[in-house]
Structures are given as structure tokens and as C-alpha cells.
Amino acid sequence: MNLEIAVRERDSKSGIPVVFDETEPHGPGFDPFVIPYASVLSFERILEKVTLLAEEGTAGVRFLAAEVLRQVERVPAFRQPIHDLSLLDRHQDLVDLIMLFLISPEKRGSQLYKFSLPFTMQPLFASESLNALMGQQDVCYTFGGGAREVWNKHMVTVGCTILKQCYGVELDIDPTAMLTVPDPRTRLTRFYKPIFNHDYVAVKVEGKLPKLRDVQIQRLLNNIHDTELWQKLLPPEVFSFHGFHLAELHDVTAEESLSRLKHRLISRDAVLDVERVKELANLVRLHFQLPHLQLGLTAVDYPQERAVDHEYRIRYNLLADEVATLTDPAYAGSIYERVFKSGEMLVVQDLRDLSAPTLLEERLIDLGYRSLLLAPLLSQGKHVIGIVELASPEPNVLNAFMESKFEEIRGLFRTAVERSREYINNRIEVILREQYTSLHPTVEWRFTEAAFNILKRQEEGLPPVAEEIRFKKVYPLYGQLDIVGSSNLRNAAIYQDLIDNLRAGRFVLVRALDLVEFPIINQVILTMDVHLRTSLAEFDNSHEVKMGDFIHRQLTPLVEQLGQSFPELRELVADYLSHLDADLRLFYRVRRDYESSVNSLNRMIGDFLSERDQAAQKVLPHYFEKYKTDGVEYEMYVGQSLLKQHRFTDLHLRNLRLSQLVDMCQLTRKAAELTPQLPMPLRTAQLIFAYTSTLNIRFRMDEKRFDVDGDYNVRYEILKKRIDKATIHQGAERLTQPGMVSIVYMQDKDLEEYEDYLHYLHQAGYIDGDVEHLSLDPLQSVSGLNALRFRVKV
């Protein structure tokens, strides 16, 4: 936080009033420049200097010094501490004469200076140029820190002056300050830095000088914020200051504007949004002191074959609202292409003087720009990665001098664009990893180790070899929530839409026969009637293809042509066309209801499983992934080999298996609650594969996913893919049934474990009725499987 002191009302005497803008919790009127030490005006030190010059100076200096001393003899009060400041008003000529030894006469008309009581802000004398400067509107002092912090620094400066003069400790601490003044012509801010001269301040000691040991002095220097300590060891009643402070203001606009511009450009997000770019534009105007200067900035890739797949968000060029990209080949021959090709800065003093302007230059002129500077930003490989534009509505404002001045900061813009591009690339990489090909956090440590091993080989000059990522002896937990009869429902939805499509088209064609004799209409109706005789039981993929092709090639084009030819049919034709899907060009009502219902159900299931897994990860990290089809299937792998820091126990495994059962019951209930809200009611059947043996898994680089490792473990994958089609009672009934949870197991010990879980579910009110014990019909290459099945109480 910076403390700002703004000029608002003027003191009748000094002409340089100040008012604090900031209200701090130190009470109203808190002044950080009021010190507890006495501050007395005295010309003692300057008169000592004048006396010395009267004896040793050049002839002119001796003459002037002698005259000052003669005048002072007529006013003896000037050799004493001055408590009545009205003395200065009564002897203004003498004050002016003394000031000749502080500020040379030739600089007095232009130099910004004042003198004041030691360590106070209020001036006792100020030059005419300073009075004129401070008399402008919106003049503002800025200090680094709040009022209390500024007061602390001011107190330390006071204390250091005492240590320097009375104890021989060489220190020099001045609080940083900056005066900002709007230029009356451009209204752009100018910066002035005050330089303080302490040569004419003398520390006076009342009584005996307090003794300070080295350890006490060091304690003060180590506690510069402890003002109570400073006042305790350097008591205000013992020390006072006699003399005056001389302060000069130096114009540092160029240095300060460049410093602020550099500070803004080195921040990571310097050019990532329009507000920050606006801040940069203001700083550029300040740096060049041109109030109407416009800044354009954009990231590009030139040559175009280097363009990345995504667009950067750094697109704030002058023509951003006019053209999509400045590197488009359509703008060949433009000044932009010339800059991209050459990689050199270009200044156009007047756009209207260009002999062959392209569309880009014409657009710039239309926007009111006349002079232009284009500065390409080059990567380390000398490829163009961005461009900076400076534009002015006045011709000839931008010239070779401006080009040279901009070259000083061109590298900063390049760094800003590079860092922002890198930041965006990193963000995109994170998103890609999180949303598409992410490494599961549980196993990321192993991939990091493998990456470091590759890096180590590269550093040793060896070819990088990707390690195989394997985890041994992990337990799988597999579950599935399948939409019952999804294939039949999808098939029926497609069939119904096609039949509705044909019937609607037939209605239009029959109506057309009343208006025109057109044999092709009869032919299309006959073909249509053949398709309409297809029953749902007969309908398959071949019928879907034939019907769709017939509608696309014959029915819809004929209906459209009839609508154009016969006004009487236009309303019917418009109604027909309104039911066609924009992409499929087929009726899509029933299938849309089905797919919308499936998506809603899958989303609910996926969100619930993700939420439950996040909670389970906090108990024990494990690998989890899910897949959405007509329903959702998911898989977990748990085991010690997956963990780098945690300890896996059998209790963790049993807890996850029981949690899986509870989650299945809750999902069954949620699906039952959601079904009435769906466009097409759907039901789910839940399946768990209780595979209680361990297996090994490895990461498949080709598919970027984990799979079982080894021939023996492949049996698990085979079983997992076939059990959802399992039947009982010689094929009379599917194992999976709506509203029920089925648990497939292989060994008797598995039955005992899961019966314990089911006993808990009974007690918790999840099971409706008895648990069925079933033997599954033999599957392809698989026999001897058993199952438990129960209905979930909803």
C-alpha cells in the first residue's frame, strides 16, 4: 500500500499546502511528518559557510559573502535560533541573498527547490518554479507505505541523524517519495523525486550526551520499526534540531515511467487480459509522453506452418475487431507481412502516403490512425511470436527517434509475450491432462520417477528409453450400472422416428396427388409403403440404412420441390421440414428423448461415483477410472504397490468392498428417483464382480491406460466382459435385473465375505426381501460361476 498526500488547499504564506488523502486508524489529522523532537530554524551552519567563503573564496564570492555578513550584522536575530518565523517575511531580501549560496542565480528561475524546518514538510521558502508546479491541480506526493510506516521511516531518519552527528555512526536513510504532477499540456503524469540536503541541520544536546554502547546501537539498527525503542535510547527531551532542510525536485519522468513499464511487463500475467493491456497502454503513453498514442499487442506464429493448434488469448491488436488474424495470406503485401518477413521494426510516418495500401492499411486509416510503428517480437529461434503496434492519429508523430526509444523496451514486450504464451500452454497442458489423458494422482509418483530416469539418461548422453510402468499384487473392484434393454430401446427409438418420417412424407405426397399428375409421386409412395410394412420385430441395421437413404435421396427432395411449386402445399411442407434434425435431416424426436435420458442418467451416475471416489481417496489412495456407454462401468485397483507413502491393509480392502455395495444401493435408489423426470423412462441393473485374488497391471503406452499384465491375469478381463450377459435356469432369465444388485463370485470364501456385507445391508435397510443364491449358466470358455442377487429397497 502506498501513502498519497494530495495538494487540495493552499497555505497563504508558503504557497505549498498538503492534505492527507488516506484515513488511517491513528485518528483524524494524523501527520507522519510531525516528530517529538524540537525543530528550530537556524542559519548558523550556512553563515559559517558564508564566513569561510568571505575569507577564502574568489573575489566575486568574497564580495558577495561580505555583503551577506554585513546585512546579517544589521539583523543579529539571524545568528540566533529563530522561533518567530515572521522574521523571514520582514527580511525577505536577506533570505534571498543567503539563498544565493545554496542555489546558483542562473538556476533559480527553473530549479525546483525549497527549504523547511528540519524534518518537516511545510516549506519556509520555495522557488517560484516550485510554487507554480505545486499550484496545479491533482498534484500528489506518493510514499512507499502507509502513514504509520512512513512515520516509522521518518523517525528512523531522525534517529540516524543523531547517531551520525553525536555518535559517529555513518548512516544515510531517506524515506522514498515521489511527486506526481499532471502535465498541463498533455495531462500525462510527470514524476519528480525529492533530494534532501542534511548539511545545514545540526543536532543540539540538552545537558550531558547519553552514553550508548555498541550493543545498544546495534540493537537500534536491528529494530528499525520499533520507534518506542529509538525514542527511549534517543530521548526527545535531550536532542533537538537546529538549522533547515534544503530539498530539490528532479524530473525523473523518463526513468520512473520506464521502471513502471518494466515492472508491469515482467509480471507473469502482463498481457493476459484487456485490463492489463490497458494499463500497459497508459504506461507506454507516459513513457513516450504522447497522450493520444495507442498500443496494440498480439501473439502470432510466423511462418504460419509453426502455428499451434490453439489460439492464444493475447489478441489486442489495433485491428482485432476487423480481421481474424494478421498473418492471413489474404493480406499479402501489407506492412504487417513486410514486418513478419523481415523481423525488423517498421515506422510509417503517414499511412496516407503509402503508394499501394492493402485492406489492412485502409482499415487503419478508417479507424483514424495516421502514423504507425510496428515492432515484431522474435523468439530465441528468430521466429515471430508477436507484434507490438504504436499508433497515433497525428502524422509524423512516430519517427526514427521513437523507433530508437522503443528498442529499449522491445525485449521486455517479447519476454512478456513469451511468458504469457508459456503460461497459456501450461494451462492447456494441465487441462488436457485433467480432462483427457490425465495421470491418476495415486500413480503419478511412479510416472514422475520414470520421467526423471529418462531425463537422467539424456543428461548422460544415452538414448531415452521409456520404462514400463507396472504394479504388482493389486486387488480389482469392478462394478457396472447397465441400462436395461438399452439396445432394444435405441432400436425402437430409431424405428419410430423413421416410421414417423415416412408417414409424414406420405401425407404430403397424397395431398399433392390432388393437385398435380406427377407419376414419380406414385412411385415414391409405392416404395414408401414397402418400408412402412416393416415391423419393429423385423427392423435391423440394414432397414435403418435403407430407410434413411430413401428419405435423404427421394422423399425429402420431392417434398421440398413440391413445396416450392405449389403454394397450397407450403404449410404442410414447412411442417414436415420443421421436424427434420438440422444435422441428420431425419425425424429425431424419439431418439432425442432416448439419448437425452441416457445422458442425464449417465451424468448422475458418473457425478455420484466421482464424488464417492474423492471421499474414498482421502481414506486410502487408489486407482479409479470409469467409462460411459449405455450406462456406466467403473474399476478400482488397490494395493501396496500403488502407494509411495501410505500403508495398505486388509481392513482398507474390506471397507472399499462394503462401500462399493452401499454405493450401488444408493445409485439404484437415485436412478429410480430420476426415472420419472426423464423424457423416456429408463431402468438400471447393477452388477459387481467379486474377484478377490490379486493381479498385476501395467500401463499400455498405445492406449494410455492400465490393463492386466500376464496370461494368467487375462482371465479376469475375459470374465469381466462376459458376466453382464450371464443367465440362469438354462437361459430362461438374465442375471442382471432392473432395480437389483447382482454379485458374481468364483470361490466359497468369497461367498462368506460378501454374506457378511449383505447382513449389514439388511440391517441398514438397503435390501428388500431375501438374497438369492444363484448358479450361472456356463459362459463361453467359462463355467462354475455363482452369484448373489437382491432387490434394493427404494
Buried (B, 14 or more C-beta within 10 A) or exposed (E): EEBBBBBEEBEEBBBBBBEBEBEBEEEEEBBBBEBEBBBBBBBBBBBEBBBEBBEEBEEEBBEBBBBBBEBBEEEEBBBEBBEEEEBBEEBEEBBEBBBBBBBEEEEBEEBBBBBBBBBBBBBBBBBEBBBEBBEEEEBBBBBBBBBBBBBBBBBBBBBBBBBBBBBEBEBEEEBEBBBBBBBEEBEBBBBBBBEBBBEBBBBBEEEEEBEBEEEBBEBBBEEBEBBEBBBEBBEEEBBBBBBBBBBBBEBBBBEBBBBBBBEBBEEEEBBBEEEBBEBBBBBBBBBBBBEEBBBBBBBBBBEEEEEEEEEBBBBBBBBBEEBEBBBBEEBEEBBBBEBBEEEEBBBBBBBEEBEEBBBBBEBBBEBEBBBBBBBBBBBEEEBBBBBBBBBBEEBEBBEEEBBEEBEEBBEBBBBBBBBBBEBBEEEBEEEEEEEEEEBBEBBEBBBEEBEEBBEEEEEEEEEEEEEEBBBBBBBBBBBBBBBBBBEEBBBBBBBBBBBBBBEBBBBBBEBBEEEEEBEEBEEBBEBBEEBBEBEEEEBEEEBBEBBBEBBEEBBBEBBEBBBEBBEEBEEBBEEBBEBBEEEEBBBBBBBBBBBEBBEBBBEBBBEBBEEBBEEBBEEBBBBBEBEBEBBBBBBBBBBBBBBEEBEBEEEBBEBBBBBBBBBBBBBBBBBBEBBEEBBBEBBBBBBBBBBBBBBBBBBEEEEEEBEBBEEEBEBBBBBBEBBBEBBBEEEEEBBBBBBBBBBBBBBEEBBEBBEEBBEEBBEEEBBEEEBBEBEBBEBEEBEEBBBBBBBBBE
